[in-house]
Amino acid sequence: MASPSFTRDEYASRLEKIRTEMARRGLDLLLVNDIANQHYITAYDGWSFYTPQMVVVPLEGEPVWIGRAMDAVGGRLTAWMRPENIVGFPEDHVQAQDRHPMDWIGKWIADKGWGKGRIGVELEAYYYSPKAHARLTAALPNAQFVDASLLVNWIRAVKSPAEIIYLRKAAKLAEAAVRTAYEVIAPGVRECDAVGAIQAAQYGGLEDFAGDITALPPTILAGESASAPHLMWSERKFAEDETVALELAGACRHYTAGLARTMQLGPKPHKVSELEKAVLEGMQAVLATAGPGKLAHDVEAAWRASIARHGLKKESRIGYSIGVAYPPDWGEHTISLRQGDRTVLAPGHVLHAILGMWMEGWGIEISETVLITQRGCEPLANLPREIFVKG
């Protein structure tokens, strides 16, 4: 039987915070569709979210995980709740044309006496479809549905000491992934082969703990592909004199630390050196500014002012809150380091500050996952930021 990542007291503390916010919003019930939030609340961990599943949080008592019947076994093996609070909907509701899991879940909610109140639901969750919501609301005609997207996410944004332990381990895995990339990437090596070696480092873990899947796959941008931030790998071979941007991560118990670095195959061109200087100075400005009481806006403004001195500008945000994550994204969708974000940074916030500059036909990336502390901020990884030159 798998052991939950945290103590019962940790999960109880999370529930207390969630219920306090539910009460503030006048919610009688919360339906959690975001997979990372489900794990955060219950510890359930399975690749079952290709069929509908949710966690039901009442104002009292244990939460209830509801998913496919065959996956309820996994729920009893991984979640901390009593077995009766792991509920499986029938197999004949799986990908059927004439019925839907939300038909059954809605009836189950009504039978529990929860079908007439104000129900919060995460409408922005990746795996909660418009059809699922339509069938659920049809099954609960007497309920008032309220958008509760990000309710749990904002509570997750402040990490506990126990969570930070996993994030530190994730950062060590991210370091190992980048070092592996430095070792294997060379002219003539296929991108797919490099990714295979990197993923082995990510998943294999280190001596005293295992690695986990990362919510985003490795991003390796070489040649012209480095001018765009989110392209995938292929059988293409790395070439001489290419600048290669790496956006990698490590994950431990689904807690994720991102780490971007850049390497140069062959001598570093002058234009690359000049951009590197600007980005490294910008990172110093970010790290010097980020701290308790600062606004997310302030951190981005420090970066913007720094690169402006080099005649550069960047329109997109430069970071976001990060923590427990499942595919397809490792961001928490709360804090963004960008103009206008007035979020006040606090101890326990963890941010992936990623400074990517995508030029015409090439680009570089440098990032740090940073913990906001009582005095400032602390990068969780320990790896030189300078471009790694491989001659």
RONUTOR-246447 format. One record per residue: residue in three letters; x, y, z of N, C-alpha, C in turn. Coordinates in steps of 0.001 Angstrom, whole numbers, padded with zeros to 6 digits, always signed. Each point is the difference from the previous one (the first is absolute). Example, Ala and Ser with C-alpha at 12.3 -4.5 7.8 and 13.67 -1.06 7.14 Angstrom:
<ronus>
ala+013190-005690+007800-000890+001190+000000+000900+001200+000000 ser-000350+001050-000720+000820+001190+000060-000770+001090+000730 
</ronus>
This chain:
<ronus>
met+000849-001199+000000-000849+001199+000000+000880+001242+000000 ala-000243+000915-000935+000794+001219-000082-000319+000914+001173 ser+001014+000647+000519-000216+000911+001116-000184+001413-000536 pro-000976+000761+000553-000154+001392-000420+001287+000783+000230 ser+000157+001059-000755+001222+000793+000075+000108+000808+001285 phe-001127+000197+000692-000020+000883+001158-000776-000642+001141 thr+000103+000605+001169-000712-000488+001171-001488+000356-000090 arg-000799-000687+000824-001431+000339+000071-000196+001447+000433 asp+000858+000468+000874-000123+001392+000466+000186+000980-001156 glu+000909-000318-000921+000210+000876-001162-001264+000067-000849 tyr-000602-001165-000268-001231-000004-000803-001143+000685+000746 ala-000055-000166+001317-001038+000672+000780+000155+001515-000072 ser+001238+000468+000043+000251+001440-000098-000456+000541-001356 arg+000273-000734-001059-000435+000429-001329-001518+000082-000068 leu-000671-001023+000537-001463-000004-000028-000571+001170+000789 glu+000609+000300+001142-000482+001115+000808+000075+001312-000780 lys+001103+000219-000718+000138+001222-000789-001017+000035-001139 ile-000196-001134-000655-000965-000065-001099-001401+000283+000511 arg-000355-000577+001139-001355+000196+000542-000217+001407+000511 thr+001052+000614+000501-000120+001399+000402-000342+000869-001208 glu+000647-000270-001126-000299+000764-001212-001367-000352-000550 met-000383-001269+000083-001348-000393-000432-001048+000769+000795 ala+000175+000060+001314-000958+000707+000846-000034+001484-000341 arg+001163+000564-000273+000056+001424-000357-000796+000278-001267 arg+000025-000957-000929-000720+000158-001265-001438-000508+000069 gly-000399-000523+001126-001358-000511+000138-000247-001290-000746 leu+001014-000859-000102-000131-001269-000708-000357-001115+000981 asp-000923-000848-000398-000372-001162+000804+000803-001233-000387 leu+000520-000002-001220+000711-001155-000527+001000+000501-001032 leu+001141-000660-000091+001003+000338-001002+000319-001246-000812 leu-000088+000120-001333+000335-001092-000918+001340+000329-000649 val+000983-000823+000268+001373+000259-000427+000313-000873-001200 asn+000181+000641-001153+000267-000710-001249+001462+000063-000424 asp+000729+001000+000479+001419+000123-000323+000755-001183+000618 ile+000788-000701-000818+000638-001233+000460+001044+000284+001088 ala+000787+001058-000169+000978+000343+001028-000688+000349+001314 asn-001135+000683-000071-000739+000333+001217-000567-001253+000663 gln-000441-000961-000807-000495-001253+000563+001108-000707+000782 his+001198-000027-000579+001135-000621+000681+000352+000769+001265 tyr-000014+001311-000078+000321+000865+001136-000926-000271+001183 ile-001261-000252-000288-000991-000195+001062-000002-001426+000530 thr+000147-000992-000880-000245-001396+000387+001218-000908-000045 ala+001046+000372-000728+001179-000832-000274-000266-001046-001074 tyr-001225-000070-000553-000250-000971-001078+000976+000252-001146 asp+000566-001092-000530+001008+000142-001043-000147-001139-001005 gly-000603+000304-001134-000145-000989-001051-000204+000686-001336 trp+000353-000707-001077-000181+000554-001341-001391-000400-000504 ser-000983+000525+000676-001390-000374-000281-000838+001165-000467 phe+000630+001167-000152-000767+001214-000243-000425+000163-001455 tyr+000240-001026-000831-000551+000032-001353-001494-000336+000004 thr-000506-000473+001133-001442-000090+000212-000351+000976+001126 pro-001237+000475+000075-000343+000989+001020+000263-000507+001417 gln+000529+000879+000829+000139-000280+001426-000014+001325+000737 met-000382-000046+001262-000034+001227+000790+000149-000336+001472 val+000326+001016+000764-000024-000088+001452-001119+000906+000489 val-000856-000553+000846-001119+000735+000573+000391+000410+001416 val-000031+001302+000259+000380+000522+001317-001243+000604+000659 pro-000576-000692+001001-001088+000608+000780+000574+000887+001089 leu-000847+000713+000685+000466+000896+001053+000430-000754+001255 glu-000412-001264+000098+000395-000826+001137+000319-001405-000485 gly+000827-000694+000763+000325-001377-000332+001111-000114-001033 glu+000339-001227-000354+001061-000242-000965-000443+000366-001412 pro+000925+000410-000845-000330+000146-001421-000254-001376-000613 val-000603+000002-001167-000317-001244-000696+000603+000056-001394 trp+000777-001008-000349+000522-000137-001356-000975-000844-000800 ile-000379+000478-001193-000898-000747-000888+000675-000134-001351 gly+000100-001229-000480+000585-000261-001305-000477-001334-000532 arg+000652-000457-001034-000356-001268-000624+000115-001145+001012 ala-000913-000963-000070-000059-001073+000990+001327-000740+000105 met+000622-000309-001137+001255-000749+000079+001114+000808+000653 asp-000119+001336-000017+001019+000845+000606-000261+000281+001473 ala-001180-000389+000483-000268+000144+001430+000964-000858+000818 val+000453-001110-000580+000997-000830+000679+001270+000819+000244 gly+000441+000714-001035+001167+000864+000153-000236+001104+001008 gly-001225+000475+000072-000328+001016+000990+000169-000516+001412 arg-000431-001226+000224+000150-000577+001343+001462-000290+000334 leu+000834-000150-001035+001424-000251+000226+000813+001269+000226 thr-000486+001135-000490+000805+001224+000053-000617+001123+000828 ala-001311+000148+000003-000632+001107+000721-000054-000302+001492 trp-000094+001049+000798+000042-000155+001448-001374-000238+000621 met-001081+000180-000760-001331-000082+000587-000408-001456+000257 arg-001096-000160+000755-000562-001327+000241-000483-000615-001310 pro+000006-001341-000120-000400-000646-001254-001374+000417-000503 glu-000940+000250+000895-001347+000379-000445-000029+001370-000666 asn+001063+000770+000148+000072+001301-000653+000819-000034-001282 ile+000218-001185-000520+000544-000213-001339-001113-000668-000798 val-000572+000722-000938-001225-000442-000674+000260-000171-001489 gly-000437-001119-000555+000165-000249-001426-001324+000005-000746 phe-000055+000715-001111-001217-000068-000819+000075-001238-000905 pro-001147-000525-000442-000037-001280-000725+000756+000053-001326 glu+000537-001153-000379+000756-000110-001239-000847+000285-001230 asp-001316-000250+000082-000827+000238-001185-000220+001481-000273 his+000576+000880+000853-000054+001450-000241+001276+000521-000659 val+000965-000876-000232+001283+000430-000553-000096+000116-001517 gln+000142+001224-000505+000033+000267-001444-001169-000663-000728 ala-001168+000125+000612-001233-000536-000590-000748+001117-000720 gln-000762-000365-001019-000734+000998-000785-001289+000444+000682 asp-000624-000896+000786-001334+000291+000536+000017+000396+001469 arg+001156+000110+000603+000090+000398+001405+001366+000630+000243 his+000112+000671+001129+001243+000713+000305+000307-000168+001483 pro+001284-000068+000389+000321-000109+001428-000631+001089+000861 met-000170+001205-000565-000579+001085+000797-001482-000229+000284 asp-000682-000806-000829-001371-000383+000333-000007-000739+001338 trp+000908-000952+000114+000075-000830+001214+000504+000814+001178 ile+001023+000830-000225+000560+000800+001091-001032+001004+000513 gly-000737+000633-000907-001026+000939+000419-001054-000661+000868 lys-000437-001196-000382-000984-000730+000808+000589-000368+001360 trp+001280-000389+000013+000646-000346+001272+000029+001212+000926 ile+000312+001170-000545+000012+001226+000803-001392+000300+000540 ala-001001-000134-000851-001378+000255+000435-000424-000979+001084 asp+000364-001270-000168-000370-001020+000993+000657+000251+001353 lys+001135+000701-000002+000665+000360+001254-000664+001200+000684 gly-000967+000603-000676-000682+001161+000554+000688+001313-000292 trp+000904-000002-000994+000786+001181-000322-000451+000668-001313 gly-001172-000328-000462-000414+000445-001329-000769+001304-000046 lys-000140+000708+001113-000815+001212+000005+000762+001242+000447 gly+001275-000114+000250+000750+001130+000519+000789+000730-001071 arg+000911+000875+000469+000931+000692-000883+001234-000888-000170 ile+000209-000422-001235+001078-000935-000297+001077+000715-000806 gly+001197+000029+000550+001133+000555-000737+000611-001066-000893 val+000342+000379-001214+000594-000946-000949+001127+000694-000757 glu+001074-000736-000249+001152+000550-000708-000265-000048-001508 leu-000521+001084-000533-000371+000032-001412+001196+000101-000935 glu+001164+000377+000525+001177+000201-000842+000927-001216-000001 ala-000388-001077+000654+000874-001177+000085+000154-000647-001376 tyr+001230-000462-000304+000302-000527-001331-000884-001174-000391 tyr-000289-000917+000917-000672-001244-000376-001491+000008+000316 tyr-000546+001181+000223-001430+000135+000261-000630+000607-001242 ser-000697-000817-000753-000479+000418-001318-001324+000748+000086 pro-000332+000777-001046-001317+000639-000042-001140-001019+000098 lys+000170-001153-000628-001040-001033+000083-000134-000512+001428 ala+001126-000207+000679-000055-000464+001381-000771+000992+000867 his+000270+001292-000179-000703+000998+000809-001491+000031-000336 ala-000329-000103-001266-001410+000014-000392-000747-001186+000602 arg+000624-001191-000012-000669-001181+000543-000108+000077+001527 leu+001012+000577+000647-000053+000122+001451-001093+000970+000422 thr-000080+001146-000651-001020+000981+000373-001407-000527-000292 ala-000127-000793-001072-001300-000597-000303-000407-001002+001076 ala+000988-000702+000557-000292-000991+001039-000281+000641+001353 leu+000330+001293+000162-000203+000707+001261-000775+001297-000265 pro-001248-000117-000437-000738+001199-000413-000322+000965+001133 asn+000080-000456+001246-000357+000866+001125+001210+000676+000645 ala+001168-000252-000550+001212+000609+000551+000306+001322-000690 gln+000696+000855+000719+000527+001229-000588+001497-000186-000192 phe+000435+000012-001245+001409-000235-000293+000754+001322-000040 val+001181+000010+000627+000840+001192+000105+001397-000365-000497 asp+000583+000860-000807+001355-000245-000480+000987+000152+001168 ala+000671-001103+000327+000988+000016+001081+001394-000314-000535 ser+000234+000334-001261+001330-000206-000570+001048+000738+000836 leu+001110-000666+000254+001178+000542+000692-000181+000170+001503 leu-001141-000384+000546-000160+000090+001452+001108-000801+000696 val+000170-001242-000422+001024-000851+000605+001391+000445-000440 asn+000129+000427-001252+001311+000404-000527+000627+001107+000834 trp-000795+000980+000406+000553+001104+000784+000417-000465+001381 ile-000692-000972+000553+000421-000563+001284+001300-000767-000177 arg+000125-000722-001114+001231-000735-000306+001203+000915-000176 ala-000222+001249-000346+001105+000896-000369+001001+000182+001124 val-000449-000047+001244+000920+000092+001142+000356-001414+000431 lys+001273-000352-000108+000452-001354+000262+000348-000197+001472 ser-000322-001175+000495+000370-000370+001369+001453-000460+000028 pro+000617-000062+001178+001367-000533+000084+000130-001396-000598 ala-001016-000846+000174+000067-001355-000558-000021+000030-001522 glu-000771+000900-000576-000027+000116-001462+001345+000494-000531 ile+000614+000916+000716+001275+000566-000451+001085-001075-000035 ile-000086-000977+000877+000961-001111-000038-000070-000711-001352 tyr-001206-000277-000477-000148-000658-001300+000470+000904-001140 leu-000244+001295+000127+000447+000922-001047+001518+000078-000060 arg+000664-000088+001129+001469-000028-000005+000510-001263-000686 lys-000651-001122+000248+000377-001236-000685-000253+000127-001500 ala-001115+000612-000368-000298+000206-001419+001078+000850-000661 ala+000488+001004+000707+001048+000860-000557+001282-000784-000245 lys+000324-000940+000874+001178-000846-000217-000175-000866-001250 leu-001214-000489-000216-000271-000766-001214+000108+000880-001240 ala-000451+001244+000115+000115+000921-001128+001474+000262-000323 glu+000821+000175+001022+001439+000154-000229+000560-001207-000746 ala-000376-001200+000443+000491-001222-000648-000443-000070-001456 ala-001223+000453-000288-000499-000009-001373+000817+000935-000884 val+000301+001202+000513+000779+000953-000795+001425-000516-000209 arg+000588-000545+001043+001359-000542-000154+000017-001131-001033 thr-001044-000819-000003-000093-001064-000998-000087+000589-001396 ala-000788+001058-000153-000100+000663-001300+001368+000503-000455 tyr+000751+000604+000914+001337+000475-000349+000889-001149-000481 glu-000158-001162+000613+000837-001146-000354-000354-000590-001366 val-001293-000129-000276-000408-000785-001178-000171+000839-001262 ile-000325+001289+000136-000246+000817-001190+001331+000372-000643 ala+000092-000298-001267+001216+000285-000776-000373-000035-001469 pro+000797+000617-000859-000270-000079-001433-000108-001459-000451 gly-001045-000291-000783-000218-001344-000510-000915-000856+000847 val-000270+000421+001239-000914-000745+000871-001435+000391-000333 arg-000889-000978-000048-001404+000295-000287-000690+000611+001226 glu-000911+000932-000260-000748+000619+001094-000737-001051+000823 cys-000624-000975-000649-000777-001008+000715+000879-000840+000924 asp+001230-000276-000412+000899-000768+000850+000420+000804+001227 ala+000204+001289-000180+000318+000864+001140-001164+000038+000984 val-001214+000118-000513-001181+000036+000864-000137-001314+000769 gly+000275-001122-000665-000069-001278+000691+000948-000069+001186 ala+001219+000490-000167+000968+000002+001093-000427+000954+001117 ile-000537+001152-000378-000453+000982+000991-001147-000571+000829 gln-000950-000650-000663-001129-000555+000737+000439-001128+000930 ala+000995-000760-000403+000534-001028+000902+000540+000629+001273 ala+000671+001154-000140+000514+000700+001186-001135+000557+000849 gln-001044+000507-000642-001130+000549+000738-000741-001082+000775 tyr-000296-001104-000662-000859-001018+000592+000776-000937+000933 gly+001270-000237-000331+000771-000927+000808+000250+000498+001409 gly-000009+001301+000172+000186+000567+001319+001443-000053+000449 leu+000195+000259+001281+001319-000049+000625+000009-001115+001041 glu+001104-000174+000642+000187-001195+000822-001072-000179+001065 asp-000446+001086+000621-000918-000131+001131-001444+000374-000307 phe-000332+000287-001261-001398+000269-000341-000219-000165-001498 ala-001249-000279-000353-000358-000259-001390-000357+001285-000729 gly+000200-000011-001299-000514+001065-000843-001431-000308-000396 asp-000655+000966-000596-001397-000145-000401-000175+000600-001388 ile-001150-000250-000612-000297+000648-001263-000025+001515+000206 thr+000436+000726-001005-000137+001453+000047-001233+000385-000802 ala-000735+000983+000482-001266+000359-000619+000171+000529-001420 leu+001173+000549-000297+000378+000365-001361+001185-000874-000409 pro+000072-000414-001259+001152-000779-000439+001224+000886-000158 pro+001180-000587-000156+001194+000814-000236-000152+000859-001255 thr+000451+001239+000096+000020+000890-001155+001455+000284-000353 ile+000373-000397-001214+001358+000234-000496-000128+000740-001316 leu+000439+001245-000014-000178+000857-001162+001364+000334-000593 ala+000231-000538-001192+001290+000193-000660-000212+000547-001396 gly+000985+000754-000477-000118+000563-001338-001176+000947-000084 glu-000716-000023-001115-001138+000893-000176-001109-000264+001007 ser-000110-001251+000490-001040-000317+000983+000166+000803+001282 ala+001216+000480+000266+000250+000770+001219-000621+001388-000052 ser-000567+000376-001116-000669+001292-000092-001454-000080+000466 ala-000480-001208+000312-001363-000201+000491+000087-000799+001300 pro-000885+000275+000976+000226-000557+001340-000494-001413+000247 his-000940-000513-000793-000689-001225+000424-000040-001086-001072 leu+001013-000074-000837+000017-001040-001025+000517-001313+000581 met-000349-001112-000691+000385-001329+000470+001216-000506-000760 trp+000583-001088+000515+001186-000578-000608-000364-000878-001197 ser+001024-000378-000752-000176-000901-001137+001264-000840-000141 glu+000134-000662-001160+001221-000763-000270+001125+000883-000547 arg-000261+001302-000057+001006+000944-000493+001283-000107+000820 lys+001158+000167-000664+001290-000062+000674+000507+001407+000323 phe+000603+000129+001163+000616+001268+000370+001163+000295-000948 ala+000181+001286-000277+001020+000411-000965+001106+000804+000687 glu+001117+000105-000684+001099+000830+000479-000452+001450+000168 asp+000524+000654+001026-000192+001434+000229-001439+000384+000341 glu-000811-000968+000446-001368+000326+000392-000055+000471+001456 thr-000945+000903+000259-000367+000372+001358-001218-000822+000380 val+000073-000696+001133-001049-000941+000394-000608+000448+001329 ala-001278+000327-000007-000705+000392+001220-000691-001220+000594 leu+000175-000175+001296-000547-001156+000713-000984+000478+001062 glu-001236-000447-000064-000965+000243+001083-000394-001359+000562 leu+000573-000333+001145-000172-001313+000593-000579+000148+001406 ala-000161-001110+000675-000557+000042+001350+000326-001303+000701 gly-000203-000004+001292-000005-001208+000805-001294-000032+000781 ala-000488-001205+000290-001228-000137+000777+000169-001120+001015 cys-000359+000270+001236+000030-000992+001076-001365+000004+000672 arg-000664-001130-000018-001380-000097+000517-000887+001073-000636 his+000253+000248-001269-000729+000964-000827+000345+001457+000314 tyr+000837+000270+000982+000454+001367+000249+001121+000307-000974 thr-000152+001103-000726+000789+000252-001199+000826+001268+000134 ala+001259-000107-000409+000890+001161-000087+000501+000116-001427 gly-000270+001124-000636+000473+000238-001361+001412+000556+000014 leu+000744-000291-001071+001365+000515-000105+000364+000113-001478 ala+000212+001218-000456+000402+000234-001388+001450+000470-000036 arg+000720-000519-000955+001374+000402-000255+000232-000005-001508 thr+001128+000526-000433+000336+000054-001425+001415-000531-000194 met+000196-000716-001091+001347-000458-000329+000346+000403-001424 gln+001281+000152-000245+000502+000406-001308+000902-001102-000533 leu-000324-000479-001202+000833-001002-000651+001026+000724-000861 gly+001230+000041+000469+001031+000757-000703+000171+001371+000614 pro+000845+000834-000602+000276+001338+000547-001271+000828+000140 lys-000043+000785+001065-001178+000820+000264+000024+001255-000867 pro-001007+000198-000863-000041+001212-000824-000161+001257+000858 his+000446+001120-000541-000080+001257+000732-001448+000338+000370 lys-000933-000206-000917-001394+000352+000275-000565-000845+001143 val+000451-001257+000094-000450-000861+001090+000588+000484+001322 ser+001266+000368-000008+000643+000515+001214-000677+001266+000502 glu-000362+000873-000923-000640+001256+000387-001387-000249+000601 leu-000758-000909-000609-001324-000312+000540+000133-000715+001345 glu+000961-000884+000109+000244-000690+001267+000267+001011+001113 lys+000850+000987-000276+000313+001014+001005-001257+000713+000470 ala-000869+000346-000940-001234+000708+000346-000917-000877+000851 val-000132-001269-000373-000905-000893+000724+000540-000305+001394 leu+001312-000197+000128+000575-000260+001320-000160+001206+000922 glu+000189+001194-000534-000231+001195+000808-001474+000100+000392 gly-000875-000353-000931-001429+000018+000299-000369-000983+001092 met+000618-001180-000020-000273-000981+001054+000465+000528+001351 gln+001141+000654+000032+000465+000592+001251-000994+001036+000516 ala-000576+000763-000917-000995+000998+000404-001249-000680+000561 val-000414-001093-000622-001160-000755+000476+000256-000533+001402 leu+001152-000620+000206+000302-000609+001292+000191+001049+001087 ala+000511+001152-000368+000189+001074+000971-001326+000637+000411 thr-000991-000073-000884-001283+000650+000263-000989-000925+000676 ala-000039-001254-000402-000999-000932+000519+000191-000203+001502 gly-001084+000162+000742+000066-000184+001445-001347+000299+000618 pro-000153-000263+001288-001295+000227+000649-000398+001467-000032 gly-001272+000234-000312-000504+001369-000075+000107+000632-001363 lys+000810-000562-000877+000110+000512-001361-001190-000480-000828 leu-000360+000780-000997-001041-000419-000931+000624-000810-001137 ala-000778-000928-000542+000465-000729-001182+000370+000985-001103 his-000761+001063-000120+000259+001073-000966+001390+000607+000192 asp+000411+000177+001266+001298+000616+000292+001150-000841-000552 val-000137-001319+000115+001063-000897-000458+000145+000100-001513 glu-001118-000015-000708+000060+000127-001457+000530+001363-000406 ala-000359+001036+000741+000465+001349-000331+001519+000099+000143 ala+000562-000679+000991+001454+000012+000175+000689-000652-001188 trp-000549-001105-000479+000529-000666-001192-000114+000909-001218 arg-001153+000598-000164-000251+000832-001181+000959+001185-000040 ala+000220+000609+001157+000919+001139+000047+001429-000444-000291 ser+000352-001184+000473+001363-000496-000204+000288-000253-001475 ile-000917-000719-000679+000288-000312-001405-000175+001219-000899 ala-000776+000986+000462-000155+001224-000794+001330+000720-000152 arg+000865-000144+000990+001317+000623-000092+000851-000624-001105 his-000409-001157-000466+000686-000663-001116-000782+000144-001305 gly-001026+000846+000029-000804+000214-001198-000948-001132-000310 leu-000383-000788+001022-000855-001168-000202-001335+000190+000706 lys-001010-000720-000471-001280-000044+000691-000622-001380-000205 lys-000887-000349+000896-000662-001300-000039-001451+000201+000409 glu-000946-000449-000831-001407+000247+000253-000623-001023+000948 ser+000454-001246-000054-000653-001051+000779+000456+000029+001450 arg-000748-000674+000864+000345-000059+001418+001329-000728+000176 ile+000597+000160+001175+001314-000609+000237-000035-001016+001143 gly-001187-000431+000410-000032-000997+001050-001398-000222+000535 tyr-000102-000998+000863-001302-000428+000496+000201-000897+001208 ser-001070-000153+000766+000009-000879+001158+000076-001457-000448 ile+000763-000809+000731+000212-001393-000369-000034-000856+001262 gly-000392-001259-000153-000069-000902+001148-000372-001395-000439 val-001043-000563+000616-000452-001328-000396-000649+000109-001378 ala+000293-000949-000890-000420+000174-001392-000255-001338-000688 tyr-001015-000010-000830-000304-001102-000902-000095+000565-001413 pro+000172-000849-001033-000143+000500-001372-001374+000634-000193 pro-000100+001033-000838+000994+000423-000985+000818+001236+000386 asp+000019+000383+001301+000664+001258+000340+000513-000081+001421 trp+001173+000605+000259+000497-000011+001375-000214+001333+000710 gly-000572+000986-000670-000331+001255+000670-001269-000136+000820 glu-000114+000830+001056-001169-000076+000883-001131+000945-000403 his+000223+000837-001015-001032+000885-000552-000423+001084+000985 thr+000906+000377+000878-000301+001035+000987+000924+001201-000223 ile+001144+000027+000668+000916+001132-000107+000696-000024-001361 ser+000054+001146-000645+000787+000163-001224+000930+001192+000170 leu+001251-000187-000364+000952+001113+000010-000186+000763-001306 arg-000874+000984+000040-000308+000798-001185-000546+001352+000431 gln-000064+000907-000958-000514+001330+000274-001445-000090+000488 gly-000284+000694+001079-001366+000085+000485-000405-001050+001006 asp+000818-001023+000244-000364-001000+001006+000345+000565+001372 arg-001033+000282+000784+000192+000676+001292+000097-000990+001160 thr+000206-001275-000285+000143-000977+001073+001188+000357+000890 val-000221+000007+001302+001065+000275+000961+000724-001314+000293 leu+001287-000035-000258+000767-001213+000255+000167-000218+001500 ala-000031-001289+000386+000057-000352+001421+000896-001207+000192 pro+000576-000166+001185+000799-001194+000260-000798-001265-000295 gly+000628-000917-000698-000673-001235-000397-000453-000012-001440 his-000081+001160-000629-000254+000023-001438+001210-000573-000732 val-000257-000788-001033+001062-000554-000836-000300+000371-001440 leu+000967+000631-000667-000200+000538-001335+001052-000550-000952 his-000431-000310-001205+000950-000339-001058+000228+001277-000803 ala+001145+000636+000220+000360+001219-000737+000772-000417-001234 ile-000639+000093-001159+000608-000494-001236+000195+001156-000967 leu+001249+000250-000303+000381+001138-000832+000398-000531-001370 gly-000969-000110-000855+000243-000462-001364-000006+001170-000963 met+000995+000059-000860+000063+001019-001043+000100-000728-001333 trp-001050+000126-000790-000078-000704-001273+000193+001001-001129 met+001158-000120-000647+000385+000945-001040-000357-000581-001364 glu+000421+000648-001047-000311-000491-001339+000971-001127-000373 gly-000501-001232+000057+000801-001153-000367+000833-000599+001112 trp-000092+000554+001225+000737-000562+001130-000561+000584+001294 gly+000473-000520+001112-000469+000524+001278+000722-000657+001156 ile-000179+000576+001198+000588-000590+001198-001041+000009+001116 glu+000188-000883+000972-000864-000054+001174+000858-000224+001242 ile-000342+000706+001063+000611-000201+001308-001118+000145+001033 ser-000100-000951+000913-001068+000104+001000+000479-000496+001351 glu-000763+000359+001026+000198-000500+001358-001375-000217+000632 thr-000142-001083+000728-001151-000162+000881+000407+000548+001355 val-000714+001022+000468+000418+000721+001198-001066-000093+001089 leu+000465-000130+001209-000846+000001+001189+000040+001382+000635 ile-001158+000585+000231-000064+001261+000728+000178-000311+001489 thr+000981+000646+000614+000327-000236+001406-000356+001237+000825 gln+000312-000058+001285-000265+001153+000871+000846+001209-000383 arg+001178-000246-000603+000928+001084-000288+000119+000366-001471 gly-000445-000866-000880+000155+000259-001427-000455-001198-000795 cys+000898-000549-000837-000348-001194-000747+001222-000900-000107 glu-000247-001271-000211+001060-001003-000070-000192-000877-001228 pro+000934+000002-000949-000079-000971-001099+000161-001413+000561 leu-000847-000918-000434+000048-001351+000538+001059-000869-000667 ala+000370+000329-001231+001051-000743-000687+001341+000693+000207 asn+001052-000745-000265+001345+000552+000134+000809-000425-001226 leu-000139+000767-001056+000661-000310-001267+000384+001314-000664 pro+001237+000137-000490+000398+001266-000632-000989+000432-001075 arg-000269+001292-000050-000984+000517-000965+000627+000338-001340 glu+001297+000152-000035+000654+000390-001256-000233-001064-001079 ile-000010+000432-001238-000159-000941-001115+001145-001018+000020 phe-000381-001271-000095+000966-001093+000006+000554-000188-001415 val+001282+000239-000142+000626-000091-001324+000627-001380-000158 lys-000396-000680-001072+000518-001344-000294+000706+000046-001351 gly+001312+000033+000031+000759+000162-001229+000344-001338-000633 
</ronus>
